[in-house]
Amino acid sequence: MELLHLAWVMLCTVLVILMQAGFMCLESGLTRSKNSINVATKNLADFGVSVLLFWFAGYALMFGDSWQGWLGLNGFWFEAEQHSAKEIVFFLFQAVFCGTAVTIISGAIAERMRFYSYLLITALVSGVIYPVFGHWAWSGANHGALVGWLGALGFVDFAGSTVVHSVGGWVALAAMLVIGPRVGRFPKNHSQVVREIPGHSIPLAILGVWLLWIGWFGFIVGLLNNYIFIIIKHMILYIFYFKDSVIRL
């Protein structure tokens, strides 16, 4: 039974990695062709950087022995030889979650930020912001008892809605407020019509939606094993609604 559980979590991990391809297709397809390579490269680079930093320090800050519920103090340079198979699988699953949180930012700042500037944001989020907040909410989850100050107060994060999606969303909003809209989108003369900047490949964007749909089964269902069939039903209905919304755009 233990091996079956580990195999299931590993399958979910692979599906979450597949979401990176979905984000890349969706974002590249909805941007102009001249920027599509830059967007695709960002999606590949941010996943590599985020997983590397999560291995180096993020996992320790997030799931190390807690210092008054604020951050972890040990476990840096995660070494597989010193951990059980269950702990290794848990690490991999959490690492791809970190990469997903960062990729949310990529879509928000597409066509607005230079590549190396985006890598700095990636490093800040995956190395500090995401693991520290994750410690507050999820620390102790690998041992069955939450010890972070938010988790200890009874805070419940449903399938990463706050730790992953909200953290990525708030950082994306902060970046957009600093950067501003895409150049040429809003004319200085307010009497002029707002310029439309359509994506260069709707089929590529739709492919991204399909890949994300498949990946979400690993993302959400992997966290909530006790509610698998209910979640699958609602996910299918939600994704069909989301796909139709994209097509109407």
N, C-alpha and C positions, 0 to 999 in steps of 0.2 A: 504493500500500500504506500509505503514511503517513497519507493522508486517511482510509482505511478504519479504521485503528487509532484515529485521533482521533474518528471518528464512533462507534466502538464504546465508547470511554471516556466520551464525552458521553452516550450512551444509558444506560450504567451509572450515570452521575451523576444523570440524571433518575429512574432507578429507586430510587436511594438517597433522593432527595428524597421519593419516593412513600412511603417508610417512615415519614416524619414523619406523614403522614395515617394510616398504619396504627397508629402509637403513639397518636395522638390518639383514634382510634376504640376501640382496645383499652382504654386507660386510662379514658376517659370511660364506656365501657360497664360496666366493672367497679367503678366508684365509685357513690356514691349520687347521685340526680338533683339534689339541691341543690348538689352540688359539681362536677357535670359541666362546667358552663360555665367554672369556674375552671381545671379540668384542661385543657380544650381550649385556653383562652387561654394557659396556660403553654407548651403544646406549640408554639403559633405564635410566641410571644414568644421562647422560648429559641433557636429556630432563627434568628430574625432577629438577635438579640443575638450569638449565637456566630459566625455568618458575618461580621457586621460587625467584631467584634474579631479574628477570624482574618485578615480582610483588612488591618486596621490594624496588628496586631503579631504575631498568632499564626503566620502563615506565615513571617515573618522569623525568629522565635525557633526555628521548627521546621526550616526549610530554608535559612536564611541561612548565610553563611560561618561555619564552626564555630569556637568558642573552646574549644580543648582538649577537644572532644567533648561539651561541656556545654550550650551554647546558641548560637543563631545571632546574628550581630551586625549584619547588614544586610538590606535588602529590605523595610523598613517601608513602609506605605502602598503596597501592591502596585499598580503602574501597568501596565495592559495594553499601553499603547503602547510600553513599553520591553521587552516580552517576545515571544517567538515564539508561534505558535498552540499548539505542543506544551506550552509552559510555562503558557499560560493554561488549557488543558484540565486539566493536572495540578493547578493551583491550585484550580480549581472542584471537582475530584474530592476533593481533600484537605479543602476547606472543608465539604463536606457530611458528610464523615467526622467532623469536629469537631462539627457539629451533632448527629450521631447519638450520640456519646459523652455529650453533655450531656443528651439526651432520656432516656437510660437512668436518669438520676437522677430525672427527673420522675415516672416510674412508681413509684419506690420511696418517694417522699415525698408521693404523692397523698393529699389530704385531711389533711395534717399541717402544712403550712407556708403562710405568707402569700405572696401573689404577689410583692411587692417583695423579700422575703427570698430567695425562689427566684431572682430575677433577679441578686442579688448572688452567689449560688453559680454561676449560669451565667457571669457575667463572670469570676469567679476561675478556673473550670475552662477555659473557652475562651480566655481571655487569657493564662493562666500555666501551669496544671498540665498540661493536655493538650499544648500545643506544646512545653513543655520536655521532658516525658517522650518525646514523639514525636521530638524531636531526638536523644535518646539512642539510640533504636532505629532510626529511619528516615532520619535526616539523610544526605544523599548519594544517596538512592534515585532522585532525579530526574536524577542524573548517572551512575548505574550502579555506585557504590561507596559503601558505608556508612562514615561517618566519625564518627558518634556513639560515645561510649565503650562503650555496650552492643553496638551493631552491630559495632564493630571487634573485640569479643571473640568474635564468632560468634553472638550472640543472634539468634534467628529468631522473628519475629512472624508467625504463620500467619493471614492474612486479618483482621488487626486484633484478634485474640483478646486481646492484652494492651494494645496502645496504645489501642484504642477500648473494648472491652467491659470489660476489667479495670479500667482507669482510671475509667470511669463507675461500675462496680460498687463499687470501694473508696470513692469519694467518697460514693456513695449509702449505703453501710454506715456511714460516719462520721457522715453527716447523721442517719440513723435512730437511732444510739446517743445522739446529743445530743437529738433531738426526742422520742424514745420512741414508743410505739404510738399508734394513733388513740384519741381520747378516748372512753371507754365500752367499749372493746374487751375489756379485762381488768378484772374487778371487783376492788376492794380486798379484799373478802372471798374468799379463795382457795377457799372451799367452794362458791361459786356457779359456775355454768356460764359458760364464756367466751361472750361475745355474738357471734353471727354478724352480719357486715355485708355482705350480698350486693350485687352490682352491680345497677344499675337496668335494664340492657339487654344481655342476652346476645347478641341478634342483632347489635347494634352492635359488641360485642367480637369476635364471629366475623368480621365484616367487616374489623376491624382485623387479625385473623390472616391473612386472605386478602391484604390489601394488603402486609403484612409479608412474606408468602411471595413475592409478586411482586418486592418491593423487594430481598429477599436475593439474588436472581439478579444484580442489579447490584452489590450490596455485595461478595459473595464472588467471583463469577465475574469481576468487573471487575478484581480484584487478581491473580487466578491464571489468566491466559489460557492457559497451557500445559496446564492440567488441566480444561478447560471441561466436557467430557462426563462425566468421572468425578464432578466436583463437582455437576453438575446432577442426576445420578442419586441421590447421597446426600442432597442437599438436599430432593428430592421425598419421599424416604422419611422424612426427619427431620421435615419439616413436617406430614406426615400423622399422625405419632406425636404431635407437639405439639398439633395441632388436636384430636385425640381426647382428649388429656389435659385441654384446656380445657373441652371439652364435658362430660367427667365431673365437673368442678368445679361 
